[in-house]
Amino acid sequence: MICITVTPTSRTLAPADLLNASRRCDLIELCLDHFIAEPNVGELIKMVDKPILVSCRSEKEGGSWKGTEQQRIQLLREAIVSGPAYIELDLEIANSIPRFGNTKRVISFTSLNRPLSKIDEVFEQCWKAKADVVKFTWLTEDMDAAWPLLAAVTQQREVPIVGIGVGRSGLTFSLLGRKYGSPWIYAALERGMEAYPKQPTVWELKEDYRWDEIGPKTRFLGVVGSGNSENVACRVLNAAFQLMEKPIRCLPLLPGDLSKFPKMLEKMKINGLIVDPAYSGDLLQLAAVKDDMAIASERLDVLMEANGTWKGVCTTFEAVDLAGQGLTGQPEWASRGSVTVIGHSPMARGAASFFMSKGAAVSVAGVSDNRAAAIAREAGVRQIPWSAVHDARTDTLVIADFGLECGVAKGQMNPSLIRERMTVVDLTVGMQGSAFAEEAQVRGARYIDPMSVFAIQLNLQFRQLTGRDLPAEAWAKGLAE
Protein backbone atom coordinates (compact mmCIF):
# COMPACT_ATOMS: atom_id res chain seq x y z
CA MET A 1 0.00 0.00 0.00
CA ILE A 2 0.93 3.64 -0.43
CA CYS A 3 0.47 5.88 2.60
CA ILE A 4 0.35 9.56 1.74
CA THR A 5 1.31 11.89 4.56
CA VAL A 6 -0.75 15.09 4.83
CA THR A 7 0.35 17.91 7.10
CA PRO A 8 -2.42 20.52 7.08
CA THR A 9 -2.13 23.63 9.22
CA SER A 10 -5.69 24.88 8.69
CA ARG A 11 -8.88 23.16 9.84
CA THR A 12 -10.63 24.77 6.87
CA LEU A 13 -8.24 23.45 4.23
CA ALA A 14 -7.59 20.03 5.81
CA PRO A 15 -10.60 18.36 4.08
CA ALA A 16 -9.19 19.35 0.67
CA ASP A 17 -5.80 17.86 1.53
CA LEU A 18 -7.44 14.61 2.62
CA LEU A 19 -9.63 14.44 -0.48
CA ASN A 20 -6.70 15.03 -2.84
CA ALA A 21 -4.61 12.41 -1.07
CA SER A 22 -7.44 9.86 -1.08
CA ARG A 23 -7.42 9.79 -4.89
CA ARG A 24 -3.82 8.58 -5.03
CA CYS A 25 -3.27 6.23 -2.10
CA ASP A 26 -4.51 3.32 0.01
CA LEU A 27 -3.90 4.88 3.43
CA ILE A 28 -3.66 8.49 4.63
CA GLU A 29 -1.49 9.66 7.50
CA LEU A 30 -3.10 12.71 9.10
CA CYS A 31 -0.43 14.64 11.06
CA LEU A 32 -2.04 16.60 13.88
CA ASP A 33 1.18 18.32 14.96
CA HIS A 34 1.02 20.87 12.13
CA PHE A 35 -2.44 22.28 12.94
CA ILE A 36 -2.48 25.82 14.27
CA ALA A 37 -5.79 25.20 16.09
CA GLU A 38 -6.93 21.83 17.43
CA PRO A 39 -8.88 19.92 14.74
CA ASN A 40 -12.00 17.79 15.02
CA VAL A 41 -10.46 14.43 14.13
CA GLY A 42 -13.80 12.60 14.04
CA GLU A 43 -15.19 14.93 11.38
CA LEU A 44 -12.05 14.73 9.26
CA ILE A 45 -12.05 10.92 9.30
CA LYS A 46 -15.58 10.85 7.91
CA MET A 47 -14.70 13.05 4.94
CA VAL A 48 -12.85 10.37 2.95
CA ASP A 49 -13.43 6.70 2.25
CA LYS A 50 -9.78 5.71 2.77
CA PRO A 51 -8.44 4.49 6.13
CA ILE A 52 -6.74 7.12 8.26
CA LEU A 53 -3.57 6.83 10.34
CA VAL A 54 -3.43 9.60 12.95
CA SER A 55 -0.10 10.86 14.25
CA CYS A 56 1.13 13.78 16.36
CA ARG A 57 4.90 13.86 16.55
CA SER A 58 7.08 15.95 18.79
CA GLU A 59 9.99 17.91 17.36
CA LYS A 60 12.54 15.34 18.56
CA GLU A 61 10.54 12.72 16.65
CA GLY A 62 10.77 14.81 13.50
CA GLY A 63 7.36 16.47 13.94
CA SER A 64 6.19 20.05 14.49
CA TRP A 65 4.33 19.87 17.81
CA LYS A 66 4.79 23.12 19.78
CA GLY A 67 2.66 22.36 22.84
CA THR A 68 3.49 20.45 26.00
CA GLU A 69 3.97 16.71 26.11
CA GLN A 70 0.85 16.28 28.23
CA GLN A 71 -1.22 18.21 25.68
CA ARG A 72 0.09 15.99 22.90
CA ILE A 73 -0.81 12.82 24.80
CA GLN A 74 -4.28 14.17 25.50
CA LEU A 75 -4.81 15.01 21.81
CA LEU A 76 -3.85 11.48 20.82
CA ARG A 77 -6.20 10.00 23.44
CA GLU A 78 -9.06 12.05 22.03
CA ALA A 79 -8.10 11.10 18.48
CA ILE A 80 -8.18 7.37 19.16
CA VAL A 81 -11.74 7.69 20.46
CA SER A 82 -12.73 8.98 17.00
CA GLY A 83 -11.98 5.54 15.58
CA PRO A 84 -9.19 5.96 13.01
CA ALA A 85 -7.89 2.80 11.34
CA TYR A 86 -4.45 3.34 12.93
CA ILE A 87 -2.88 5.59 15.52
CA GLU A 88 0.86 6.18 15.73
CA LEU A 89 2.33 6.27 19.23
CA ASP A 90 6.02 6.78 19.88
CA LEU A 91 7.51 4.20 22.19
CA GLU A 92 7.94 6.65 25.08
CA ILE A 93 4.21 7.33 25.42
CA ALA A 94 2.70 4.10 24.05
CA ASN A 95 1.98 2.59 27.47
CA SER A 96 0.15 5.73 28.62
CA ILE A 97 -2.47 5.39 25.84
CA PRO A 98 -4.40 2.11 26.03
CA ARG A 99 -5.86 0.24 23.10
CA PHE A 100 -9.34 1.47 22.18
CA GLY A 101 -11.94 -0.02 19.85
CA ASN A 102 -10.75 -1.40 16.52
CA THR A 103 -7.97 1.13 16.06
CA LYS A 104 -4.62 -0.57 15.40
CA ARG A 105 -1.49 0.68 17.13
CA VAL A 106 1.60 1.73 15.19
CA ILE A 107 4.37 1.92 17.78
CA SER A 108 7.20 4.07 16.45
CA PHE A 109 10.85 4.61 17.25
CA THR A 110 12.80 7.53 15.74
CA SER A 111 16.53 8.17 15.65
CA LEU A 112 17.44 11.27 13.64
CA ASN A 113 21.01 11.54 14.89
CA ARG A 114 22.44 8.14 14.05
CA PRO A 115 21.32 4.69 12.88
CA LEU A 116 20.21 2.32 15.59
CA SER A 117 22.29 -0.80 16.18
CA LYS A 118 20.10 -2.68 18.67
CA ILE A 119 17.00 -3.04 16.53
CA ASP A 120 15.91 -6.33 18.08
CA GLU A 121 15.78 -4.79 21.55
CA VAL A 122 13.70 -1.84 20.36
CA PHE A 123 11.40 -4.15 18.43
CA GLU A 124 10.85 -6.23 21.56
CA GLN A 125 9.89 -3.09 23.51
CA CYS A 126 7.45 -2.05 20.78
CA TRP A 127 5.91 -5.51 20.74
CA LYS A 128 5.44 -5.39 24.53
CA ALA A 129 3.70 -2.02 24.05
CA LYS A 130 0.99 -3.93 22.15
CA ALA A 131 2.04 -2.92 18.65
CA ASP A 132 0.06 -4.09 15.65
CA VAL A 133 2.73 -2.50 13.42
CA VAL A 134 6.23 -1.35 14.39
CA LYS A 135 7.63 1.74 12.69
CA PHE A 136 11.28 2.81 12.54
CA THR A 137 12.47 6.22 11.33
CA TRP A 138 16.09 7.26 10.98
CA LEU A 139 18.64 8.96 8.79
CA THR A 140 19.59 7.06 5.63
CA GLU A 141 22.03 9.22 3.70
CA ASP A 142 23.74 6.20 2.14
CA MET A 143 23.49 2.42 2.08
CA ASP A 144 25.58 2.03 5.23
CA ALA A 145 22.98 3.98 7.21
CA ALA A 146 20.02 2.31 5.52
CA TRP A 147 21.29 -1.25 5.87
CA PRO A 148 20.20 -1.98 9.49
CA LEU A 149 16.72 -0.69 8.66
CA LEU A 150 16.57 -2.89 5.58
CA ALA A 151 17.67 -5.89 7.62
CA ALA A 152 14.84 -5.24 10.07
CA VAL A 153 12.19 -5.16 7.36
CA THR A 154 13.36 -8.32 5.59
CA GLN A 155 13.19 -10.58 8.67
CA GLN A 156 10.08 -12.49 9.67
CA ARG A 157 8.65 -10.93 12.84
CA GLU A 158 5.66 -11.36 15.13
CA VAL A 159 4.27 -8.05 13.84
CA PRO A 160 5.09 -6.28 10.56
CA ILE A 161 7.56 -3.41 10.27
CA VAL A 162 7.25 -0.20 8.29
CA GLY A 163 9.96 2.39 8.06
CA ILE A 164 10.94 5.82 6.89
CA GLY A 165 14.46 6.50 5.74
CA VAL A 166 15.13 10.22 6.03
CA GLY A 167 17.76 11.19 3.47
CA ARG A 168 19.00 10.30 0.02
CA SER A 169 18.67 6.53 0.50
CA GLY A 170 15.14 6.74 1.88
CA LEU A 171 13.73 5.91 -1.55
CA THR A 172 15.93 2.82 -1.72
CA PHE A 173 14.52 1.65 1.57
CA SER A 174 10.93 2.25 0.43
CA LEU A 175 11.32 0.18 -2.74
CA LEU A 176 13.04 -2.68 -0.92
CA GLY A 177 10.35 -2.53 1.73
CA ARG A 178 7.78 -3.03 -1.02
CA LYS A 179 9.64 -6.13 -2.27
CA TYR A 180 9.96 -7.67 1.17
CA GLY A 181 6.37 -7.19 2.24
CA SER A 182 6.29 -4.02 4.32
CA PRO A 183 2.57 -3.23 4.96
CA TRP A 184 2.90 0.19 3.33
CA ILE A 185 5.43 2.74 2.13
CA TYR A 186 5.21 6.47 2.73
CA ALA A 187 4.94 9.19 0.09
CA ALA A 188 4.13 12.87 -0.28
CA LEU A 189 1.23 13.91 -2.49
CA GLU A 190 3.42 16.34 -4.45
CA ARG A 191 6.57 18.45 -4.19
CA GLY A 192 6.26 21.05 -1.46
CA MET A 193 4.06 18.79 0.68
CA GLU A 194 6.77 16.49 2.05
CA ALA A 195 6.63 15.47 5.69
CA TYR A 196 10.43 15.35 5.80
CA PRO A 197 13.28 16.33 3.44
CA LYS A 198 13.66 14.25 0.27
CA GLN A 199 10.45 12.28 0.87
CA PRO A 200 9.48 10.74 -2.48
CA THR A 201 6.19 11.81 -4.01
CA VAL A 202 3.55 9.31 -5.00
CA TRP A 203 4.11 10.36 -8.61
CA GLU A 204 7.83 9.49 -8.41
CA LEU A 205 7.11 6.11 -6.84
CA LYS A 206 4.56 5.30 -9.54
CA GLU A 207 6.01 6.84 -12.70
CA ASP A 208 9.77 6.68 -12.10
CA TYR A 209 10.13 3.55 -9.99
CA ARG A 210 6.88 1.60 -10.66
CA TRP A 211 6.42 0.62 -7.03
CA ASP A 212 3.14 -1.16 -7.81
CA GLU A 213 4.98 -3.57 -10.14
CA ILE A 214 7.49 -4.57 -7.46
CA GLY A 215 6.87 -7.82 -5.59
CA PRO A 216 8.68 -10.72 -3.93
CA LYS A 217 9.96 -12.04 -7.29
CA THR A 218 11.25 -8.70 -8.58
CA ARG A 219 14.96 -8.47 -9.34
CA PHE A 220 16.70 -5.12 -9.10
CA LEU A 221 19.17 -3.34 -11.36
CA GLY A 222 21.16 -0.90 -9.24
CA VAL A 223 21.41 2.69 -10.46
CA VAL A 224 24.16 4.51 -8.57
CA GLY A 225 23.56 8.21 -8.12
CA SER A 226 20.86 10.72 -7.30
CA GLY A 227 19.28 13.61 -9.11
CA ASN A 228 17.44 14.32 -12.31
CA SER A 229 19.49 12.12 -14.65
CA GLU A 230 19.15 9.15 -12.29
CA ASN A 231 15.36 9.63 -12.26
CA VAL A 232 15.20 9.76 -16.06
CA ALA A 233 17.42 6.69 -16.41
CA CYS A 234 15.22 4.70 -14.03
CA ARG A 235 12.07 5.82 -15.82
CA VAL A 236 13.35 4.75 -19.24
CA LEU A 237 14.92 1.50 -18.06
CA ASN A 238 11.82 0.49 -16.10
CA ALA A 239 9.70 1.16 -19.20
CA ALA A 240 12.07 -1.06 -21.20
CA PHE A 241 11.87 -3.92 -18.70
CA GLN A 242 8.09 -3.67 -18.69
CA LEU A 243 7.96 -3.81 -22.50
CA MET A 244 10.25 -6.85 -22.42
CA GLU A 245 8.02 -8.43 -19.74
CA LYS A 246 11.04 -8.86 -17.46
CA PRO A 247 10.52 -8.83 -13.66
CA ILE A 248 13.38 -6.36 -13.26
CA ARG A 249 13.11 -2.82 -11.90
CA CYS A 250 15.63 -0.11 -11.05
CA LEU A 251 16.81 0.52 -7.50
CA PRO A 252 18.62 3.81 -6.76
CA LEU A 253 21.75 3.24 -4.70
CA LEU A 254 24.23 5.51 -2.91
CA PRO A 255 27.19 3.49 -1.66
CA GLY A 256 28.86 4.29 1.63
CA ASP A 257 31.87 2.21 2.63
CA LEU A 258 32.83 0.45 -0.61
CA SER A 259 34.40 -2.45 1.27
CA LYS A 260 30.90 -3.36 2.52
CA PHE A 261 29.04 -2.61 -0.69
CA PRO A 262 29.64 -5.91 -2.58
CA LYS A 263 28.21 -7.89 0.35
CA MET A 264 25.11 -5.68 0.34
CA LEU A 265 24.67 -6.24 -3.39
CA GLU A 266 24.96 -9.99 -2.83
CA LYS A 267 22.30 -9.89 -0.11
CA MET A 268 19.98 -7.91 -2.39
CA LYS A 269 20.77 -10.30 -5.30
CA ILE A 270 21.90 -7.41 -7.49
CA ASN A 271 24.38 -8.43 -10.19
CA GLY A 272 24.32 -5.34 -12.39
CA LEU A 273 24.94 -1.64 -11.79
CA ILE A 274 24.58 1.46 -13.95
CA VAL A 275 26.34 4.60 -12.74
CA ASP A 276 24.71 8.00 -13.21
CA PRO A 277 26.98 10.42 -15.17
CA ALA A 278 26.54 12.98 -12.37
CA TYR A 279 27.81 10.57 -9.68
CA SER A 280 31.19 11.80 -8.45
CA GLY A 281 32.24 8.79 -6.36
CA ASP A 282 35.01 6.38 -7.27
CA LEU A 283 33.79 2.81 -7.81
CA LEU A 284 36.97 1.57 -9.46
CA GLN A 285 37.93 -0.68 -6.55
CA LEU A 286 34.74 -2.72 -6.96
CA ALA A 287 35.85 -4.17 -10.30
CA ALA A 288 38.46 -6.90 -10.51
CA VAL A 289 38.36 -6.61 -14.30
CA LYS A 290 38.22 -3.25 -16.13
CA ASP A 291 38.27 -2.19 -19.76
CA ASP A 292 40.98 0.15 -21.10
CA MET A 293 38.91 3.33 -20.94
CA ALA A 294 37.85 2.60 -17.36
CA ILE A 295 41.51 2.27 -16.39
CA ALA A 296 42.55 5.42 -18.25
CA SER A 297 39.73 7.62 -16.91
CA GLU A 298 39.33 5.90 -13.53
CA ARG A 299 35.62 6.00 -14.31
CA LEU A 300 33.16 3.10 -14.40
CA ASP A 301 29.58 3.49 -15.54
CA VAL A 302 28.59 -0.18 -15.90
CA LEU A 303 29.42 -3.00 -13.49
CA MET A 304 28.47 -6.62 -14.08
CA GLU A 305 28.94 -9.53 -11.70
CA ALA A 306 29.56 -13.11 -12.76
CA ASN A 307 30.89 -15.98 -10.66
CA GLY A 308 31.73 -13.66 -7.80
CA THR A 309 33.79 -11.25 -9.92
CA TRP A 310 32.77 -7.73 -10.93
CA LYS A 311 33.71 -6.34 -14.34
CA GLY A 312 33.73 -2.57 -14.91
CA VAL A 313 33.20 -0.77 -18.22
CA CYS A 314 33.39 2.90 -19.21
CA THR A 315 31.00 3.79 -22.04
CA THR A 316 31.40 7.58 -21.77
CA PHE A 317 33.77 8.09 -24.66
CA GLU A 318 32.00 5.73 -27.04
CA ALA A 319 28.84 7.72 -26.33
CA VAL A 320 30.68 11.00 -27.04
CA ASP A 321 32.02 9.53 -30.29
CA LEU A 322 28.57 8.49 -31.48
CA ALA A 323 27.01 11.80 -30.44
CA GLY A 324 29.77 13.65 -32.31
CA GLN A 325 29.10 11.61 -35.44
CA GLY A 326 25.47 12.64 -35.28
CA LEU A 327 26.35 16.32 -34.78
CA THR A 328 29.09 16.64 -37.39
CA GLY A 329 27.84 14.11 -39.90
CA GLN A 330 31.39 12.75 -40.03
CA PRO A 331 31.96 9.15 -38.86
CA GLU A 332 35.68 9.88 -38.37
CA TRP A 333 35.33 13.26 -36.67
CA ALA A 334 37.22 12.15 -33.54
CA SER A 335 40.29 11.15 -35.56
CA ARG A 336 40.61 14.32 -37.61
CA GLY A 337 42.68 17.38 -36.83
CA SER A 338 43.92 18.47 -33.43
CA VAL A 339 42.28 17.96 -30.04
CA THR A 340 42.96 20.01 -26.92
CA VAL A 341 41.86 18.53 -23.61
CA ILE A 342 41.39 21.04 -20.79
CA GLY A 343 41.91 19.60 -17.34
CA HIS A 344 44.15 17.55 -15.11
CA SER A 345 41.68 14.98 -13.77
CA PRO A 346 41.51 11.26 -14.50
CA MET A 347 38.66 12.13 -16.88
CA ALA A 348 41.07 14.38 -18.78
CA ARG A 349 43.54 11.51 -19.02
CA GLY A 350 40.77 9.24 -20.30
CA ALA A 351 39.73 11.81 -22.93
CA ALA A 352 43.32 12.25 -24.08
CA SER A 353 43.78 8.48 -24.33
CA PHE A 354 40.53 8.07 -26.25
CA PHE A 355 41.22 10.72 -28.90
CA MET A 356 44.82 9.54 -29.27
CA SER A 357 43.55 5.99 -29.88
CA LYS A 358 41.42 7.41 -32.68
CA GLY A 359 44.50 8.92 -34.33
CA ALA A 360 43.98 12.60 -33.49
CA ALA A 361 46.82 14.95 -32.54
CA VAL A 362 46.12 15.44 -28.83
CA SER A 363 47.35 18.06 -26.37
CA VAL A 364 46.55 18.61 -22.71
CA ALA A 365 46.37 21.94 -20.89
CA GLY A 366 45.23 22.94 -17.42
CA VAL A 367 45.33 25.78 -14.93
CA SER A 368 48.06 23.85 -13.12
CA ASP A 369 50.86 23.23 -15.60
CA ASN A 370 52.53 20.62 -13.40
CA ARG A 371 49.39 18.53 -13.04
CA ALA A 372 48.55 18.89 -16.73
CA ALA A 373 52.09 17.77 -17.59
CA ALA A 374 51.63 14.65 -15.46
CA ILE A 375 48.36 13.82 -17.22
CA ALA A 376 50.00 14.37 -20.62
CA ARG A 377 52.88 12.02 -19.74
CA GLU A 378 50.52 9.31 -18.50
CA ALA A 379 48.42 9.54 -21.68
CA GLY A 380 51.45 9.78 -23.97
CA VAL A 381 50.47 13.14 -25.51
CA ARG A 382 51.99 16.63 -25.49
CA GLN A 383 51.25 19.41 -23.02
CA ILE A 384 50.48 23.03 -23.77
CA PRO A 385 51.37 25.57 -21.04
CA TRP A 386 48.31 27.37 -19.73
CA SER A 387 49.83 30.70 -20.71
CA ALA A 388 50.04 29.55 -24.34
CA VAL A 389 46.74 27.71 -24.66
CA HIS A 390 44.97 30.66 -26.29
CA ASP A 391 47.47 30.66 -29.14
CA ALA A 392 46.94 26.98 -29.93
CA ARG A 393 44.77 26.17 -32.92
CA THR A 394 42.49 23.20 -32.30
CA ASP A 395 39.59 21.51 -34.07
CA THR A 396 38.10 19.86 -31.00
CA LEU A 397 38.06 21.29 -27.47
CA VAL A 398 37.37 18.86 -24.62
CA ILE A 399 36.47 20.26 -21.17
CA ALA A 400 37.27 17.49 -18.71
CA ASP A 401 37.49 18.87 -15.17
CA PHE A 402 34.40 18.86 -12.91
CA GLY A 403 34.06 22.25 -11.28
CA LEU A 404 35.95 24.15 -14.00
CA GLU A 405 34.16 27.46 -14.39
CA CYS A 406 33.68 29.58 -17.47
CA GLY A 407 35.19 33.04 -16.95
CA VAL A 408 38.25 35.25 -17.10
CA ALA A 409 39.33 35.07 -13.46
CA LYS A 410 42.28 33.03 -12.26
CA GLY A 411 41.46 29.31 -12.21
CA GLN A 412 38.66 29.70 -14.78
CA MET A 413 38.58 28.83 -18.48
CA ASN A 414 38.37 31.89 -20.69
CA PRO A 415 35.53 31.32 -23.19
CA SER A 416 37.66 32.95 -25.90
CA LEU A 417 39.22 29.49 -26.27
CA ILE A 418 36.00 28.52 -28.08
CA ARG A 419 36.15 29.52 -31.73
CA GLU A 420 34.02 29.30 -34.83
CA ARG A 421 33.62 25.83 -36.43
CA MET A 422 35.30 24.19 -33.44
CA THR A 423 33.66 21.08 -31.90
CA VAL A 424 33.21 21.40 -28.14
CA VAL A 425 32.91 18.34 -25.88
CA ASP A 426 31.89 19.06 -22.28
CA LEU A 427 32.45 16.10 -19.94
CA THR A 428 31.66 18.11 -16.80
CA VAL A 429 27.85 18.11 -17.04
CA GLY A 430 25.17 15.44 -16.96
CA MET A 431 22.03 16.06 -18.96
CA GLN A 432 21.97 19.83 -18.70
CA GLY A 433 23.97 22.40 -20.62
CA SER A 434 26.44 24.86 -19.17
CA ALA A 435 27.95 28.29 -19.69
CA PHE A 436 30.28 26.63 -22.19
CA ALA A 437 27.26 25.60 -24.25
CA GLU A 438 26.05 29.20 -24.41
CA GLU A 439 29.50 30.43 -25.42
CA ALA A 440 29.77 27.76 -28.12
CA GLN A 441 26.44 28.82 -29.62
CA VAL A 442 27.34 32.52 -29.59
CA ARG A 443 30.79 31.90 -31.10
CA GLY A 444 29.60 29.61 -33.89
CA ALA A 445 31.10 26.40 -32.52
CA ARG A 446 29.45 22.97 -32.50
CA TYR A 447 28.56 21.84 -28.99
CA ILE A 448 27.84 18.16 -28.42
CA ASP A 449 24.56 18.14 -26.50
CA PRO A 450 24.95 16.37 -23.12
CA MET A 451 21.38 15.06 -23.44
CA SER A 452 22.36 13.33 -26.67
CA VAL A 453 25.41 11.81 -24.97
CA PHE A 454 23.24 10.73 -22.02
CA ALA A 455 20.71 8.98 -24.27
CA ILE A 456 23.39 7.18 -26.27
CA GLN A 457 25.26 6.19 -23.14
CA LEU A 458 22.14 4.80 -21.48
CA ASN A 459 21.58 2.62 -24.54
CA LEU A 460 25.21 1.44 -24.45
CA GLN A 461 24.88 0.60 -20.76
CA PHE A 462 21.66 -1.30 -21.40
CA ARG A 463 23.35 -3.20 -24.23
CA GLN A 464 26.26 -4.15 -21.97
CA LEU A 465 23.86 -5.65 -19.44
CA THR A 466 21.25 -7.24 -21.71
CA GLY A 467 22.91 -7.71 -25.10
CA ARG A 468 20.23 -5.66 -26.86
CA ASP A 469 19.30 -2.03 -27.51
CA LEU A 470 16.74 -0.08 -25.55
CA PRO A 471 13.33 -0.39 -27.25
CA ALA A 472 12.39 2.88 -28.95
CA GLU A 473 9.05 2.75 -27.15
CA ALA A 474 10.88 2.84 -23.80
CA TRP A 475 12.04 6.39 -24.44
CA ALA A 476 8.57 7.51 -25.49
CA LYS A 477 6.92 5.72 -22.59
CA GLY A 478 9.56 6.57 -20.03
CA LEU A 479 9.61 10.26 -20.89
CA ALA A 480 5.89 10.68 -21.42
CA GLU A 481 5.68 12.86 -18.32
Secondary structure, DSSP 8 states (H G I E B T S, - for coil): -EEEEE----TTTHHHHHHHHHTT-SEEEEEGGG-SS---HHHHHTT-SS-EEEE--BGGGT--B-S-HHHHHHHHHHHHHT--SEEEEETTTGGGS---TT-EEEEEEEESSS--S-HHHHHHHHHHTT-SEEEEEEE-SSHHHHHHHHHHHHS--SS-EEEEEESTTHHHHHHHHHHTT-S-EEEBSSTT--SSTT--BHHIIIIIT-GGG--TT-EEEEEE--SHHHHHHHHHHHHHHHHTT-SEEEEEE--SSTTTHHHHHHHTT--EEEE-TT-----GGG-SEE-HHHHHHT--SEEEEETTEEEEE--HHHHHHHHHHHHHS-TTGGGSSEEEEE--SHHHHHHHHHHHHHT-EEEEE-SSHHHHHHHHHHHT-EE--GGGGGG---SEEEE--TT--BSSSTTSB-GGG--TT-EEEE-S-SSS--HHHHHHHHTT-EE--HHHHHHHHHHHHHHHHHSS---HHHHHHHT--
